């Protein structure tokens, strides 16, 4: 069977499937669920990234504060 013939058969099968309202609804539902999962994953990833960023920012800020306090002559006990 030639590639063109396979392509034509696939195209015809897709046309017939798209003409079926029940099949179209099933595909639309599936695509909607996939989009919802993608959006939920994105929100979860953003939240996790923000949390990591805040922790890193806080750690960096504390270390900078300690360095500054040492620069002005504070002892370790005073800094604690």
VEXLUMKE-585151 format. One record per residue: residue in one letter; z negated, y negated, x negated of N, C-alpha, C, O, CB in turn. Coordinates in Angstrom, 1 decimal, always signed. Atoms other than C-alpha are relative to their C-alpha. Glycine has a CB too. Layout:
# VEXLUMKE-585151
A;Z;Y;X;Z;Y;X;Z;Y;X;Z;Y;X;Z;Y;X
...
END
This chain:
# VEXLUMKE-585151
X;+0.0;+1.2;-0.9;+0.0;+0.0;+0.0;+0.0;-1.2;-0.9;-0.8;-1.3;-1.9;-1.2;+0.0;+1.0
X;-0.2;+1.2;+0.8;+1.0;-3.4;-1.4;-1.2;-1.0;+0.2;-1.8;-0.9;+1.3;+1.3;-0.7;+0.2
X;+1.1;+1.0;-0.1;-1.5;-6.2;-2.0;+0.3;-1.0;+1.2;-0.6;-1.3;+1.9;-0.1;-0.9;-1.2
X;-0.3;+0.9;-1.2;+0.4;-8.4;+0.6;-0.3;+0.7;+1.3;-0.8;+0.0;+2.2;+1.5;-0.4;-0.1
X;+0.3;-0.7;-1.2;+0.1;-5.7;+3.2;-1.5;+0.1;+0.3;-2.0;-0.1;+1.4;+0.6;+1.4;-0.1
X;+1.5;+0.0;-0.2;-3.7;-5.4;+2.6;-0.5;-1.4;+0.4;-1.3;-1.5;+1.3;-0.6;+0.4;-1.4
X;+0.4;+1.3;-0.3;-4.0;-9.1;+2.7;+0.3;-0.3;+1.5;-0.5;-0.9;+2.2;+0.7;-1.1;-0.9
X;-0.4;+0.3;-1.4;-2.1;-9.3;+6.0;-0.9;+0.8;+1.0;-1.3;+0.3;+2.0;+1.5;+0.5;+0.2
X;+0.9;-0.8;-0.9;-4.3;-6.5;+7.5;-1.4;-0.7;+0.1;-1.9;-0.7;+1.1;-0.1;+1.4;-0.6
X;+1.3;+0.7;+0.0;-7.4;-8.3;+6.4;+0.0;-1.3;+0.9;-0.9;-1.5;+1.6;-0.5;-0.3;-1.4
X;-0.2;+1.3;-0.8;-6.2;-11.6;+7.9;+0.0;+0.3;+1.5;-0.6;-0.4;+2.3;+1.2;-0.7;-0.5
X;-0.1;-0.4;-1.4;-5.3;-9.9;+11.2;-1.4;+0.5;+0.5;-1.8;+0.2;+1.7;+1.0;+1.1;+0.2
X;+1.4;-0.5;-0.4;-8.8;-8.2;+11.3;-0.9;-1.2;+0.2;-1.7;-1.2;+1.2;-0.5;+1.0;-1.0
X;+0.9;+1.2;-0.1;-10.5;-11.5;+10.7;+0.4;-0.8;+1.3;-0.5;-1.3;+2.0;+0.2;-0.9;-1.2
X;-0.5;+0.7;-1.2;-8.4;-13.1;+13.5;-0.6;+0.6;+1.2;-1.1;+0.0;+2.1;+1.5;-0.1;+0.1
X;+0.5;-0.7;-1.2;-9.4;-10.4;+16.0;-1.5;-0.1;+0.1;-2.0;-0.2;+1.2;+0.4;+1.4;-0.1
X;+1.5;+0.1;+0.0;-13.1;-10.6;+15.0;-0.4;-1.4;+0.5;-1.3;-1.6;+1.2;-0.6;+0.3;-1.4
X;+0.4;+1.4;-0.3;-13.1;-14.4;+15.3;+0.3;-0.3;+1.5;-0.2;-1.2;+2.1;+0.8;-1.0;-0.8
X;-0.4;+0.2;-1.4;-11.5;-14.1;+18.8;-1.1;+0.6;+0.9;-1.1;+0.3;+2.1;+1.3;+0.7;+0.3
X;+1.0;-0.7;-0.8;-14.5;-12.0;+20.0;-1.2;-0.9;+0.0;-1.9;-1.2;-1.0;-0.4;+1.4;-0.7
X;+1.1;+0.9;-0.2;-17.2;-14.4;+21.4;-1.3;+0.6;-0.4;-2.2;-0.1;-1.0;+0.0;-0.5;+1.4
X;+1.3;-0.7;+0.4;-20.0;-11.9;+20.9;-0.2;+0.1;-1.5;-1.2;-0.2;-2.0;-0.1;+1.4;+0.6
X;+0.0;-0.1;+1.4;-19.1;-11.4;+17.3;-0.2;-1.4;-0.6;-1.0;-1.5;-1.6;+1.3;+0.6;-0.6
X;+0.2;+1.3;+0.5;-18.8;-15.1;+16.7;-1.4;-0.5;+0.2;-2.0;-1.2;-0.7;+0.9;-1.0;+0.8
X;+1.4;+0.4;-0.2;-22.3;-15.7;+18.2;-0.9;+0.7;-1.0;-1.8;+0.1;-1.5;-0.4;+0.4;+1.5
X;+0.8;-0.7;+1.0;-23.7;-13.0;+16.0;+0.1;-0.6;-1.4;-0.9;-0.8;-2.1;+0.4;+1.5;-0.1
X;-0.2;+0.6;+1.3;-22.2;-14.6;+12.9;-0.7;-1.4;-0.1;-1.3;-1.7;-1.1;+1.5;-0.1;-0.3
X;+0.6;+1.4;+0.0;-23.4;-18.1;+13.9;-1.5;+0.2;-0.1;-2.1;-0.6;-0.8;+0.4;-0.7;+1.4
X;+1.4;-0.2;+0.1;-26.9;-16.7;+14.4;-0.4;+0.4;-1.4;-1.4;-0.1;-1.9;-0.5;+1.1;+1.0
X;+0.3;-0.4;+1.4;-26.8;-15.1;+11.0;+0.1;-1.2;-0.9;-0.8;-1.3;-1.8;+1.0;+1.1;-0.4
X;-0.2;+1.1;+0.8;-25.5;-18.2;+9.4;-1.2;-1.0;+0.2;-1.6;-1.7;-0.8;+1.3;-0.7;+0.2
X;+1.2;+0.9;-0.3;-28.3;-20.3;+11.1;-1.2;+0.5;-0.7;-2.0;-0.3;-1.3;-0.2;-0.1;+1.5
X;+1.2;-0.6;+0.6;-31.0;-17.9;+9.9;+0.1;-0.2;-1.6;-0.9;-0.5;-2.2;-0.1;+1.5;+0.3
X;-0.2;+0.1;+1.5;-29.5;-18.0;+6.3;-0.3;-1.5;-0.4;-1.0;-1.7;-1.4;+1.4;+0.4;-0.4
X;+0.2;+1.4;+0.3;-29.5;-21.8;+6.4;-1.5;-0.4;+0.1;-2.1;-1.1;-0.7;+0.8;-0.9;+1.0
X;+1.4;+0.3;-0.2;-33.1;-21.9;+7.7;-0.8;+0.6;-1.2;-1.7;-0.1;-1.7;-0.6;+0.7;+1.3
X;+0.7;-0.6;+1.2;-34.2;-19.5;+4.8;+0.2;-0.9;-1.2;-0.7;-1.1;-2.0;+0.5;+1.4;-0.2
X;-0.3;+0.8;+1.2;-32.4;-21.7;+2.3;-0.8;-1.3;+0.0;-1.4;-1.7;-1.0;+1.5;-0.3;+0.0
X;+0.8;+1.2;-0.1;-34.1;-24.8;+3.6;-1.5;+0.2;-0.2;-2.2;-0.6;-0.9;+0.2;-0.7;+1.4
X;+1.4;-0.4;+0.3;-37.5;-23.1;+3.6;-0.3;+0.2;-1.4;-1.3;-0.2;-2.0;-0.4;+1.2;+0.9
X;+0.2;-0.2;+1.4;-37.0;-22.0;+0.1;+0.1;-1.2;-0.8;-0.7;-1.4;-1.8;+1.1;+1.0;-0.5
X;-0.1;+1.3;+0.7;-36.0;-25.4;-1.0;-1.3;-0.8;+0.1;-1.7;-1.4;-0.8;+1.2;-0.9;+0.6
X;+1.3;+0.7;-0.2;-39.1;-27.0;+0.5;-1.1;+0.6;-0.8;-1.9;-0.1;-1.4;-0.4;+0.1;+1.5
X;+1.1;-0.7;+0.8;-41.3;-24.3;-1.1;+0.2;-0.3;-1.5;-0.8;-0.6;-2.2;+0.1;+1.5;+0.2
X;-0.3;+0.3;+1.4;-39.6;-24.9;-4.5;-0.4;-1.5;-0.3;-1.0;-1.7;-1.4;+1.5;+0.2;-0.3
X;+0.4;+1.4;+0.3;-40.0;-28.7;-4.2;-1.5;-0.2;+0.0;-2.0;-0.9;-0.9;+0.6;-0.9;+1.1
X;+1.5;+0.2;+0.0;-43.7;-28.4;-3.3;-0.6;+0.6;-1.2;-1.5;+0.0;-1.8;-0.5;+0.8;+1.3
X;+0.5;-0.6;+1.2;-44.3;-26.0;-6.2;+0.3;-0.9;-1.2;-0.6;-1.0;-2.1;+0.6;+1.4;-0.2
X;-0.3;+0.8;+1.1;-42.5;-28.3;-8.5;-0.8;-1.3;-0.1;-1.2;-1.8;-1.1;+1.5;-0.4;+0.1
X;+0.9;+1.2;-0.1;-44.5;-31.3;-7.3;-1.4;+0.3;-0.5;-2.0;-0.5;-1.3;+0.0;-0.6;+1.4
X;+1.3;-0.4;+0.4;-47.7;-29.4;-7.8;-0.1;+0.1;-1.5;-1.0;-0.3;-2.2;-0.4;+1.3;+0.6
X;+0.0;-0.2;+1.5;-46.7;-28.4;-11.4;+0.1;-1.4;-0.7;-0.5;-1.6;-1.7;+1.2;+0.9;-0.4
X;-0.2;+1.3;+0.6;-45.6;-32.0;-12.1;-1.3;-0.8;+0.0;-1.6;-1.5;-0.9;+1.1;-0.7;+0.7
X;+1.3;+0.7;+0.0;-48.9;-33.4;-10.9;-1.0;+0.5;-1.0;-1.7;-0.2;-1.6;-0.6;+0.1;+1.5
X;+0.9;-0.6;+0.9;-50.9;-31.0;-12.9;+0.3;-0.4;-1.5;-0.5;-0.7;-2.2;+0.0;+1.6;+0.1
X;-0.5;+0.4;+1.3;-48.8;-31.7;-16.0;-0.3;-1.5;-0.3;-0.7;-1.9;-1.3;+1.4;+0.3;-0.2
X;+0.3;+1.5;+0.2;-49.1;-35.5;-15.4;-1.4;-0.3;-0.1;-1.8;-1.1;-0.9;+0.6;-0.7;+1.3
X;+1.4;+0.2;+0.1;-52.8;-35.3;-14.9;-0.5;+0.4;-1.4;-1.3;-0.3;-2.0;-0.8;+0.8;+1.1
X;+0.4;-0.4;+1.3;-53.2;-33.3;-18.1;+0.4;-1.0;-1.0;-0.4;-1.3;-1.9;+0.6;+1.4;-0.3
X;-0.5;+1.0;+1.0;-51.1;-35.7;-20.0;-0.8;-1.3;+0.1;-1.1;-1.9;-1.0;+1.5;-0.3;+0.3
X;+0.8;+1.3;-0.1;-53.0;-38.7;-18.6;-1.4;+0.2;-0.6;-1.9;-0.8;-1.2;-0.1;-0.3;+1.5
X;+1.3;-0.2;+0.5;-56.3;-37.2;-19.5;+0.0;+0.1;-1.5;-0.8;-0.6;-2.2;-0.6;+1.4;+0.5
X;-0.1;-0.1;+1.4;-55.2;-36.4;-23.0;+0.3;-1.4;-0.6;-0.3;-1.7;-1.7;+1.2;+1.0;-0.5
X;-0.3;+1.4;+0.5;-53.8;-40.0;-23.4;-1.3;-0.8;+0.1;-1.6;-1.6;-0.8;+1.1;-0.6;+0.8
X;+1.3;+0.7;-0.2;-57.2;-41.3;-22.1;-0.9;+0.3;-1.2;-1.6;-0.5;-1.8;-0.6;+0.3;+1.3
X;+0.9;-0.5;+1.1;-59.1;-39.2;-24.6;+0.4;-0.6;-1.4;-0.4;-1.1;-2.1;+0.0;+1.5;-0.1
X;-0.5;+0.6;+1.3;-56.9;-40.4;-27.5;-0.3;-1.5;+0.0;-0.7;-2.0;-1.1;+1.5;+0.2;-0.1
X;+0.3;+1.4;+0.0;-57.4;-44.0;-26.4;-1.4;-0.3;-0.2;-1.8;-1.2;-1.0;+0.5;-0.6;+1.4
X;+1.4;+0.1;+0.2;-61.1;-43.6;-26.2;-0.4;+0.2;-1.4;-1.3;-0.4;-2.0;-0.8;+0.9;+1.0
X;+0.3;-0.3;+1.5;-61.2;-42.1;-29.7;+0.5;-1.2;-0.8;-0.2;-1.6;-1.8;+0.8;+1.3;-0.4
X;-0.5;+1.1;+0.7;-59.1;-45.0;-30.9;-0.9;-1.2;+0.0;-1.0;-2.0;-1.0;+1.4;-0.4;+0.5
X;+1.0;+1.1;-0.1;-61.7;-47.5;-29.7;-1.4;+0.4;-0.5;-2.3;-0.4;-0.4;+0.0;-0.5;+1.4
X;+1.3;-0.4;+0.6;-64.5;-45.5;-31.4;-0.9;+0.7;+0.8;-2.1;+0.9;+0.4;-0.6;-1.2;-0.5
X;+0.9;-0.8;-0.8;-66.0;-43.5;-28.6;-0.2;+1.4;-0.7;+0.7;+2.0;-1.3;+0.5;+0.2;+1.5
X;+0.3;-1.3;+0.5;-67.7;-40.3;-29.7;+0.4;+1.1;+1.0;+0.6;+0.8;+2.2;-1.5;+0.1;-0.4
X;-0.3;-1.1;-0.9;-66.9;-36.9;-28.3;-1.0;+0.1;+1.2;-0.6;+0.4;+2.3;+0.0;+1.3;-0.8
X;+1.0;-0.1;-1.1;-70.2;-36.9;-26.4;+0.2;-1.1;+1.0;+0.0;-0.9;+2.2;-1.4;-0.2;-0.7
X;-0.3;+1.1;-0.9;-69.4;-40.3;-24.9;+1.2;+0.3;+0.9;+1.2;+0.0;+2.1;+0.2;-1.3;-0.7
X;-1.2;-0.3;-0.8;-66.0;-39.1;-23.8;-0.3;+1.1;+1.0;+0.2;+1.0;+2.1;+1.1;+0.5;-1.0
X;+0.3;-1.0;-1.0;-67.4;-36.0;-22.2;-0.9;-0.6;+1.1;-1.3;+0.1;+2.0;-0.8;+1.1;-0.7
END
